[in-house]
Amino acid sequence: MTRAGIVGYRGYSGAELIRLLEMHPGVTPVLLDHRDAPNQAALRRPAGPERFDLSVQVVRDQQLSVVFLATPPEASMELAPMLLEAGARVVDLSGAFRLRTPENYRAWYKAEHTAPALLAEAVYGLPEFCRDRIGGARLVSNPGCYPTAANLAIRPMVEAGLIDRSAGVVCDAKSGVSGAGNKPSAKNIFCEVAENFSAYSVLGHRHVPEVLQISGLEEREFSFTAQLLPIDRGILETIYFRTPPGTTADDLIAAYERRYADEPFVRLYNPGHLPDLRRVARTNFCDIGVTVDSKTGRVVVVSAIDNLTKGAAGQAIQNMNLMLGLPETEGLL
């Protein structure tokens, strides 16, 4: 059994990692405390995974092959160099290593990057497009939830030349509240979220550059708005664009089918049908449906994922499987 550490296991993504890894036939989860934490677990029986204070020696003594960082970016930048030095491979679920330069990180995250040397080494972990590099990586940067749903829907259309880029691409994205983490704030407490619906980080969302660097779009071609749904989990993105003259619905569907024919976690809907959140809840699937108005060239693509699974912990395990040479779907199907 491979032993995998989890830092930040008290958060929503960390808890999802525990849930999934406890069902993984080849991996044993080990909980790692980075900061002061209660000494006693809430659950009396069963005892659950082993738990240790994080240190280089613990990583070595416990023979941890990989460590997941379900931590804020600043903590990931602090911990990733130490874990790599200890001999573990790292899957980081924060945004610390997703962008390629310190300047880009500063522009979008409004903070200085404290481990810039690792940006060149980190591999962006969207397996459907980056699989060839993930297997040999020491450090994989797990994609954000919004960019995962967006890039899986948009990039095949860009690759096939089926978007009229002069007309731009609009992504209307809606997420459950767990995407904001479990730290209470004035924006995510019950009385603000219940029976409400709101947009946030308009024209400045930090996930935009991830979409741009994978999709191939330019910033001037892409409009993105994130919105908060009064539900606990799930992301549904409605993506609008126009096609070149003469493009049919069959052309778009055929492009998706070619690109995802061998992808186990992308499901395509038949014409006239669109995905919803219930069908992807607690799964590692991304569901995609397409509607085309051939008279006007207007296209609507709907892309749905579970933000805590394919958008975070499930995709992180998918990356771990690739890094360790395990079947990619192990523990996820």
C-alpha positions in Angstrom: 0.0 0.0 0.0 1.2 3.5 -0.9 1.1 6.0 1.9 -0.1 9.4 1.0 -0.1 12.4 3.4 -2.8 15.1 3.6 -2.0 18.6 4.9 -5.1 20.7 5.4 -7.4 17.7 5.9 -9.9 19.8 8.0 -11.0 21.9 5.0 -13.6 20.8 2.5 -11.1 19.6 -0.2 -9.0 17.8 2.5 -12.1 16.1 3.9 -13.0 15.0 0.3 -9.4 13.6 -0.1 -9.9 11.5 3.1 -13.3 10.2 1.8 -11.9 9.2 -1.6 -8.6 7.8 -0.4 -10.2 5.6 2.2 -11.9 3.8 -0.7 -8.7 3.6 -2.8 -7.5 0.0 -3.1 -3.8 1.0 -3.3 -3.4 4.0 -1.0 -3.5 4.6 2.7 -4.1 8.2 3.8 -2.0 9.8 6.6 -3.1 13.0 8.2 -0.5 15.7 8.7 -0.9 18.7 11.1 1.0 21.8 10.0 -0.3 24.3 12.5 -1.7 24.1 16.0 -4.7 21.9 16.1 -6.8 20.1 18.6 -5.1 17.0 19.9 -8.2 14.8 20.0 -10.2 13.7 16.9 -13.9 14.4 17.0 -14.8 10.8 16.2 -14.1 8.2 19.0 -14.6 5.0 17.0 -13.4 4.0 14.5 -10.1 5.8 15.0 -9.6 6.7 11.3 -6.3 7.5 9.5 -3.0 7.9 11.4 -2.1 11.4 12.3 1.2 13.1 12.8 2.8 16.6 13.2 4.3 17.5 9.9 8.1 17.4 9.6 10.8 16.3 7.2 11.5 13.3 9.5 7.9 12.3 9.7 7.6 12.3 5.9 10.7 10.1 5.7 9.8 7.8 8.6 6.3 7.2 7.4 7.5 6.6 3.9 5.1 9.0 2.3 5.3 8.7 -1.4 3.1 11.7 -2.1 1.7 14.5 0.0 -1.4 16.5 -0.9 -1.4 20.1 0.1 -5.1 21.3 0.7 -3.8 24.5 2.0 -3.8 28.3 1.2 -1.3 29.4 -1.4 1.1 30.9 1.1 1.2 27.7 3.1 1.8 25.6 0.0 4.7 27.9 -1.0 6.2 27.3 2.4 5.7 23.5 2.6 6.3 22.3 -1.0 10.1 22.9 -1.0 10.4 21.1 2.4 8.3 18.1 1.2 10.3 17.8 -2.0 13.5 17.9 0.0 12.1 15.1 2.2 11.7 12.9 -0.9 7.9 13.1 -1.3 6.1 14.1 -4.4 3.6 16.8 -4.0 0.1 17.5 -5.4 -0.9 21.1 -4.5 -4.5 22.0 -4.5 -4.0 25.7 -4.0 -3.2 28.3 -6.7 0.4 28.6 -5.6 2.0 26.9 -8.6 -0.6 27.2 -11.3 0.7 30.3 -13.1 4.1 30.3 -14.8 5.8 33.5 -13.6 6.0 35.4 -10.3 4.8 38.5 -12.2 1.6 36.8 -13.4 1.0 35.4 -9.9 1.4 38.9 -8.4 -0.9 40.4 -11.0 -3.8 38.0 -10.3 -3.3 37.0 -6.6 -2.2 40.4 -5.4 0.7 38.8 -3.4 4.4 38.0 -3.8 5.4 34.5 -4.7 7.8 33.1 -2.1 8.9 30.0 -4.0 9.4 31.2 -7.6 12.1 28.6 -8.4 9.4 25.9 -8.3 7.1 27.6 -10.9 9.2 26.3 -13.8 9.2 22.8 -12.4 5.5 22.5 -11.4 3.3 20.7 -13.9 -0.3 21.8 -14.4 -2.4 18.9 -13.5 -5.3 18.8 -16.0 -4.8 15.2 -17.1 -6.9 15.4 -20.2 -4.4 17.9 -21.7 -1.2 17.5 -19.6 -1.1 13.8 -19.0 2.3 13.3 -20.7 4.1 15.5 -18.2 2.2 14.5 -15.0 3.7 11.0 -14.7 7.3 12.1 -14.2 6.5 15.2 -12.1 7.7 15.8 -8.6 5.3 18.7 -8.1 1.8 18.8 -9.7 -0.4 21.9 -9.4 -4.0 20.8 -9.3 -6.2 23.0 -11.4 -8.8 25.3 -10.0 -12.4 24.2 -10.2 -13.7 26.9 -12.5 -10.9 26.4 -15.0 -11.3 22.6 -15.0 -14.9 22.9 -16.2 -14.1 25.8 -18.6 -11.0 24.3 -20.2 -12.6 20.9 -20.8 -15.4 22.7 -22.6 -13.5 25.3 -24.5 -10.1 23.9 -25.6 -11.5 21.2 -28.0 -13.4 24.0 -29.8 -10.3 26.2 -30.0 -8.2 23.3 -31.3 -10.7 22.4 -33.9 -11.1 26.1 -35.1 -14.8 26.0 -34.3 -14.9 29.3 -32.4 -15.3 32.7 -34.1 -12.7 34.3 -31.9 -13.5 37.8 -33.1 -16.9 37.5 -31.4 -15.3 36.4 -28.1 -16.2 33.7 -25.5 -18.5 34.3 -22.5 -18.3 32.0 -19.5 -21.1 32.4 -17.0 -20.0 30.2 -14.0 -21.9 29.3 -10.9 -20.5 27.5 -7.9 -21.7 26.0 -4.6 -20.5 27.7 -1.4 -17.9 25.0 -0.5 -15.7 26.6 -3.2 -15.0 29.5 -0.9 -13.6 27.1 1.8 -14.8 26.6 5.4 -13.5 29.8 7.0 -16.5 32.0 7.8 -16.8 35.4 6.1 -19.5 38.0 5.5 -20.0 36.6 2.0 -20.4 32.9 2.8 -22.3 32.7 6.1 -25.8 31.2 5.9 -27.8 34.4 6.2 -25.9 35.9 3.3 -26.1 32.9 1.0 -29.5 31.3 1.7 -32.2 32.5 -0.8 -29.6 34.6 -2.5 -27.6 34.6 -5.7 -24.6 36.9 -6.3 -21.6 37.6 -8.6 -18.1 38.2 -7.3 -14.6 39.1 -8.5 -16.0 40.5 -11.7 -13.4 41.1 -14.4 -10.6 40.1 -12.0 -11.1 36.5 -10.9 -7.8 34.8 -10.2 -8.9 31.7 -12.2 -9.0 33.6 -15.5 -5.3 33.1 -16.3 -5.6 29.4 -15.9 -8.3 29.3 -18.5 -6.2 31.4 -20.8 -3.0 29.4 -20.5 -4.8 26.0 -21.3 -7.6 27.0 -23.7 -5.4 29.1 -26.0 -7.6 32.1 -25.8 -6.4 35.7 -25.3 -7.6 37.8 -22.4 -9.5 40.2 -24.7 -11.4 37.2 -26.1 -12.7 35.8 -22.9 -15.3 37.2 -20.4 -15.7 35.3 -17.2 -18.1 35.9 -14.3 -18.2 33.7 -11.1 -21.5 33.5 -9.2 -22.4 32.0 -5.9 -25.2 29.5 -5.7 -27.0 28.8 -2.4 -26.0 25.1 -2.5 -23.1 23.2 -0.8 -21.2 21.8 -3.9 -21.1 21.7 -7.7 -20.1 24.0 -10.6 -22.2 24.6 -13.7 -20.8 26.8 -16.4 -22.8 28.1 -19.4 -20.4 29.1 -22.2 -21.5 31.2 -25.1 -19.7 31.8 -28.4 -20.2 32.0 -32.2 -19.0 29.5 -34.8 -17.5 30.3 -38.2 -20.1 30.3 -41.1 -21.3 26.9 -42.2 -20.5 25.1 -38.9 -23.1 22.6 -37.8 -24.0 21.0 -34.5 -22.6 17.7 -35.8 -19.2 19.5 -36.4 -19.0 20.5 -32.7 -20.2 17.2 -31.3 -17.7 15.3 -33.6 -14.8 17.5 -32.3 -15.7 16.7 -28.7 -16.0 13.0 -29.5 -12.6 12.9 -31.2 -10.9 14.7 -28.3 -12.5 12.8 -25.5 -13.0 9.3 -27.1 -10.5 7.7 -24.6 -11.1 10.0 -21.6 -12.7 8.1 -18.7 -13.9 11.2 -16.8 -15.5 13.3 -19.6 -19.1 12.5 -20.5 -20.8 14.0 -23.6 -24.5 14.5 -23.8 -26.7 13.8 -26.9 -28.1 16.8 -28.8 -31.1 18.2 -27.0 -29.9 17.2 -23.6 -27.8 19.2 -21.1 -26.0 18.3 -17.9 -27.0 19.3 -14.4 -25.3 19.3 -11.0 -27.1 16.3 -9.6 -25.5 13.9 -12.1 -22.0 14.9 -11.3 -22.3 15.2 -7.5 -19.6 13.3 -5.6 -18.1 12.0 -8.9 -14.9 12.8 -10.8 -16.8 13.4 -14.1 -17.1 16.5 -16.2 -20.4 16.4 -18.2 -20.6 18.5 -21.4 -23.7 19.3 -23.5 -24.0 21.4 -26.6 -26.8 23.4 -28.2 -26.3 25.2 -31.6 -28.4 27.7 -33.5 -27.2 27.0 -37.1 -29.1 30.1 -38.5 -27.2 32.6 -36.3 -24.0 30.6 -35.5 -24.7 30.9 -31.8 -23.5 28.1 -29.5 -24.2 27.3 -25.9 -22.1 24.7 -24.1 -22.9 23.6 -20.6 -20.1 22.1 -18.5 -20.8 20.6 -15.0 -18.5 19.2 -12.4 -18.4 18.7 -8.6 -16.1 21.4 -7.4 -14.8 19.3 -4.5 -14.2 16.2 -6.7 -13.2 16.8 -10.3 -12.6 20.4 -9.3 -10.3 19.5 -6.4 -9.7 16.2 -4.5 -10.8 13.7 -7.2 -8.6 15.3 -9.8 -5.8 15.4 -7.3 -6.1 11.6 -6.9 -6.3 11.2 -10.6 -3.0 13.1 -10.8 -1.5 11.0 -7.9 -2.5 7.8 -9.8 -0.6 9.1 -12.9 2.4 10.1 -10.8 2.6 6.7 -9.1 2.0 4.6 -12.2 -1.4 3.4 -10.9 -4.4 3.0 -13.2 -5.7 6.5 -13.7 -9.3 5.7 -12.6 -8.3 3.7 -9.5 -10.3 4.8 -6.5 -12.5 7.1 -8.6 -14.8 4.8 -10.5 
